[in-house]
């Protein structure tokens, strides 16, 4: 019989910066599963092994990280069997086959930035480059984008961000309707930076954060 591995069973019961981040990441790159045999599993996927190790440490999980390879590259996964976590995450708005059913959970104001940073590190990207190249002077711009299988989820995220100072942003649904994208540029992109990194944090993707910081250094 497999040896049971320990983890913090109460991790998703109490809001903390780490819990909010991991929840946001699960909304982006995770799933919860109930099998026909009545087993319950929570899985987190990422191409960044050090980040997954850091999340695993925060959850006090002894579970192994598995490596999977595909045509798109290597992906690391940690899978934890837990009915308690499954029920807690269901109460927080996560469901099996979540992509079309996601709803933005009720997040305490104090932890909103941590949740958004977790979702961004899972299903977001930041881009810096020249725009208006056909003009006399091109403009160096920064753009942040969030993607999701649920248009309604990104719409609710956009509304929540507007309540925190975001003024613009464009929401796009693909022609086939299989994914949605929320994009924010320059001023709003920098406001997103302030929202996500405004408090001390230990869980974040350094390669994404550094793009913001390099852009701000170039502008100063």
C-alpha positions in Angstrom: 0.0 0.0 0.0 1.2 3.5 -0.8 2.5 5.5 2.2 0.2 8.5 3.0 1.9 11.8 2.4 1.2 14.7 4.7 0.0 18.2 3.8 -1.8 21.1 5.4 -5.4 20.0 5.4 -6.5 23.5 6.5 -4.6 25.3 3.8 -7.7 26.4 1.9 -9.9 27.2 4.9 -8.2 30.4 5.9 -7.2 33.3 3.6 -3.5 34.1 3.6 -1.3 35.6 0.9 0.1 32.2 0.1 -3.4 30.6 0.0 -4.7 33.4 -2.3 -1.8 33.0 -4.7 -2.1 29.2 -4.9 -5.9 29.5 -5.4 -5.3 32.0 -8.2 -2.8 29.6 -9.8 -5.2 26.7 -9.5 -7.8 28.8 -11.3 -5.3 29.1 -14.1 -3.2 26.0 -14.2 -4.8 23.4 -12.0 -7.8 21.1 -11.7 -9.8 19.2 -9.1 -11.1 15.7 -9.9 -13.6 13.3 -8.4 -13.2 9.8 -9.8 -16.0 7.2 -10.2 -14.5 5.3 -7.3 -15.0 8.3 -5.0 -11.4 9.5 -4.9 -10.6 13.2 -4.9 -7.5 14.8 -6.4 -6.1 18.3 -6.8 -3.4 18.9 -9.3 -1.2 21.9 -10.2 0.8 22.2 -13.4 3.6 24.5 -14.4 6.7 24.7 -16.6 8.5 26.3 -13.7 9.7 23.7 -11.3 11.1 26.1 -8.6 7.8 27.8 -8.3 5.9 24.5 -7.9 8.4 23.5 -5.2 7.8 26.8 -3.4 4.0 26.3 -3.6 4.4 22.8 -2.4 6.4 24.0 0.6 3.8 26.6 1.5 1.1 23.8 1.5 3.4 21.6 3.6 3.0 18.9 1.0 5.3 15.9 0.9 4.0 14.8 -2.5 6.5 14.3 -5.3 6.7 16.6 -8.3 6.3 14.6 -11.5 7.7 15.6 -14.9 5.6 15.3 -18.0 6.8 15.9 -21.6 4.7 16.8 -24.6 5.1 18.5 -28.0 4.7 21.8 -26.2 7.5 21.1 -23.8 8.1 20.0 -20.2 5.4 20.4 -17.6 5.8 19.7 -13.9 2.9 18.5 -11.8 2.1 17.9 -8.2 -1.1 15.8 -7.4 -2.6 15.6 -4.0 -5.4 13.3 -3.0 -7.7 15.1 -0.6 -11.5 15.1 -0.2 -11.1 18.0 2.3 -9.3 20.2 -0.2 -11.7 19.2 -2.9 -14.7 20.4 -0.8 -12.9 23.6 0.3 -12.0 24.5 -3.3 -15.5 23.7 -4.4 -16.8 26.2 -1.9 -14.3 28.7 -3.3 -15.6 28.3 -6.8 -13.5 25.6 -8.4 -15.1 22.7 -10.0 -14.1 19.7 -12.2 -13.8 20.7 -15.8 -13.7 24.3 -14.6 -12.7 26.2 -17.8 -16.2 27.1 -18.9 -17.7 27.3 -15.4 -15.3 29.5 -13.5 -16.6 32.3 -11.3 -14.4 34.9 -9.6 -14.5 34.0 -5.9 -15.2 36.4 -3.2 -11.7 37.5 -2.3 -11.0 39.6 0.8 -9.6 42.9 -0.3 -6.3 42.3 1.5 -5.6 39.3 -0.6 -6.9 40.3 -4.0 -3.4 41.2 -5.4 -2.1 37.8 -4.3 -4.9 36.0 -6.1 -4.4 38.0 -9.3 -0.6 37.4 -9.2 -1.3 33.7 -8.9 -3.6 33.7 -11.9 -1.3 35.9 -13.9 1.7 33.5 -13.2 -0.5 30.7 -14.5 -2.5 32.1 -17.4 -1.1 35.6 -17.9 1.8 37.2 -19.8 3.5 40.5 -20.1 5.0 41.9 -23.3 7.2 44.9 -24.0 7.9 46.3 -27.4 7.6 49.1 -29.9 4.2 50.2 -31.2 3.3 52.8 -33.8 6.4 51.9 -35.8 5.0 53.6 -38.9 5.2 57.0 -37.1 8.2 59.3 -36.8 8.8 58.2 -33.3 7.8 54.7 -32.2 6.5 54.2 -28.7 7.9 51.7 -26.2 4.8 50.0 -24.7 4.0 47.3 -22.1 0.9 45.1 -22.3 -0.5 42.6 -19.8 -2.9 39.9 -20.9 -4.9 37.3 -19.0 -6.4 34.3 -20.8 -9.2 31.9 -19.8 -11.6 29.4 -21.3 -14.4 31.4 -19.6 -15.3 34.8 -21.0 -17.6 35.4 -18.0 -14.7 34.8 -15.6 -12.4 37.4 -17.3 -15.4 39.8 -17.4 -15.8 39.5 -13.7 -12.0 39.9 -13.2 -12.0 43.0 -15.4 -14.9 44.5 -13.3 -13.0 43.8 -10.1 -9.9 45.4 -11.5 -11.9 48.5 -12.5 -12.9 48.8 -8.9 -9.2 49.1 -8.1 -8.2 51.8 -10.5 -8.0 50.1 -13.9 -9.6 52.4 -16.4 -9.2 50.6 -19.8 -8.7 47.2 -21.1 -10.1 45.1 -24.0 -11.9 41.8 -23.6 -11.8 39.5 -26.6 -13.5 36.2 -27.3 -11.9 34.0 -30.0 -13.9 33.3 -33.1 -14.4 29.6 -32.1 -15.3 30.7 -28.6 -12.8 28.3 -27.0 -10.8 31.0 -25.1 -11.1 34.6 -24.0 -8.4 37.2 -23.5 -8.2 40.4 -21.4 -5.5 42.8 -22.4 -4.4 46.0 -20.6 -1.7 48.4 -21.9 0.8 50.9 -20.5 -0.8 52.8 -17.6 -3.2 50.0 -16.7 -0.5 47.4 -17.1 1.6 49.4 -14.6 -1.4 49.6 -12.3 -1.6 45.8 -12.5 2.0 45.6 -11.4 1.1 47.7 -8.4 -1.9 45.5 -7.5 0.0 42.3 -7.8 3.3 43.2 -6.1 2.2 45.9 -3.6 2.8 43.8 -0.5 5.6 41.5 0.6 5.4 38.2 -1.3 7.4 35.0 -1.7 5.4 33.3 -4.4 5.9 34.8 -7.8 7.5 34.1 -11.2 10.6 36.2 -11.3 10.9 36.2 -15.1 7.5 37.9 -15.4 8.1 40.4 -12.6 11.4 41.5 -14.1 9.8 42.4 -17.4 7.8 45.1 -15.6 10.8 46.3 -13.7 13.0 46.6 -16.7 10.3 48.6 -18.5 10.0 51.0 -15.6 13.8 51.4 -15.5 13.9 52.3 -19.2 11.2 54.9 -18.7 12.8 56.6 -15.6 
